Amino acid sequence: MAVPVPSRQLFIAGEWREPLLEKRIPIINPATEEIVGDMAAATAEDVDMAVDAARTAFFRNEGKDWSSASGAYRAKFLRAISDMVYINLMIIIVKIQSSSAIFFFLDLLLLPISMQILERKSLLAKLETIDTGKPLDEAISDMESCASCFKYYAELAEALDLKQKITVSIQQQSFKTHVLKEPIGVVALITPWNYPLLMATWKVAPALAAGCTAILKPSELASVTCLELAEICRQVDLPSGVLNVVTGLGSAAGAPMSTHRHVDKIAFTGSTATGIKVMTAAAQLIKPVSLELGGKSPILVFEDADLDTAAEWTIFGCFFTNGQICSATSRLLVHESIAAEFLEKLVDWSKNIKISDPMEEGCRLGAIISEGQYEKIMSFISTAKSEGATILYGGARPQHLKKGFFIEPTIITDVSTSMSIWREEIFGPVLCVKTFTTENEAIELANDTDYGLGAAVISKDLERCERFTKAVQSGIVWINCSQPCFNEAPWGGNKRSGIGRELGEWGLENYLSIKQVTHYTSEKPLGWYSAPRKQ
Ligand code: NAD
């Protein structure tokens, strides 16, 4: 059954508001190429209003400001948001408990209530699939990750109450010093299209947990579920202005945030090219930035690896979400002695990937996000061909799909290290292969990149894996796997892959600033000017 995409405006100060200009951006389902709705195109004036709302919520008003409320208070909202995203009855139980008559019928009510929420969970996932073209199973898993991430940061918000004041031990007896961890202020959160709600959650949850107020600017290519997050915030009565969601083009709605005097920090996820623009603009006001950017991550397969297991991780590491993952391990380095056999296995695995309408059961490869991105990937493939690379598998539109931006999983060999297909982030289902003969050569090839996000190694020799872990210049290392990601563990890269880390306690620190507080405790005067200092 077709799921209608809700028509939404901008979410500012706790309510839906028309943008100042009446411009709309079409929402296109990449699997069908149909326009399924539209979104508001915000401009600098709308951003100003959203920043004002966030600033008011940060500082407001009869002691009810978000920034100085307890972590426990903020955690209640994060949990409520999580419950609305996921199947959880807590919010309903809380509401029912306030009315004892209804509470009596709780058991009777549980079944229909849980069914309603299940529906909502799959509704969000379906909207994500319609908006991005990713398989529904992936979208469901994304929604589960969003819900658990909100819950995780609810716990960290509560723990923050105990850690907000840290005593520092100093030598000078007449002074006492402590350090306060405070919310950094109003934060602008700018996110990409590949995991629309999840990338937003990785920022919104820790920012709100820390006591910041926020303006979220999702990608103009996929904003639907971020707007639904706004609706969820409205439904759980999140205080107005704590989270504002402003949709629109990067140049019109994103750029004004980087230069806004009242935005205290920018947290950006997107391409390295845009990250440079954001950082350059923010530098004018010495505005702190954290950047989660692109990647070109290697996966090394050694001769002692179990080839079937290695093949599945290699395929998963590059073709999951159509290769549209910043950390996709898209450069395969395989030991020469096993290369022929391993490549055969990769081709077999690729043939078994179900490419279909992403709503279809069992789909494992959906559509590319947009026509522009489809053309970009195809042009990388044709340039590689013209430069002498071999398309071992794929490289074209699947013949059975006449509409939609679909590309076969693609494996390319005979690649040289100077080719753009080897050096640049393609952000599509394209795996490039090179062979190596020694461990040192493999490490050198792995590090020969401007990026430094993820790196995977597949080998039974754990000492070798340890050596690789130390030698590789990346923010994340996977041993005998590729891509797993956890709320508790830091995520982010080195070199042109970014600055800072998301998730875990590191994700929370992104939104906290440090204040030193020193107290003169002696009753004696300082005496610096009254008597000369003894030599
Ligand atoms: P993008 O850089 O085109 O856009 C990202 C966001 O920036 C969008 O919301 C866009 O509207 C906005 N934007 C564009 N121009 C802007 C400007 N001048 N000022 C402020 N904002 C502006 O990236 P994309 O195509 O949406 O996403 C794909 C990229 O994201 C890939 O490079 C991928 O590697 C990266 N990514 C990185 C991570 C990570 O964790 N490192 C995660 C997901 C995606």
Residues whose N, C-alpha, C, O or C-beta is under 5 A from the ligand:
A	BS01	NAD	I190 T191 P192 W193 K217 P218 S219 E220 G248 L249 G250 S251 G254 A255 T269 G270 S271 T272 T274 K277 E292 L293 G294 G295 I325 C326 S497
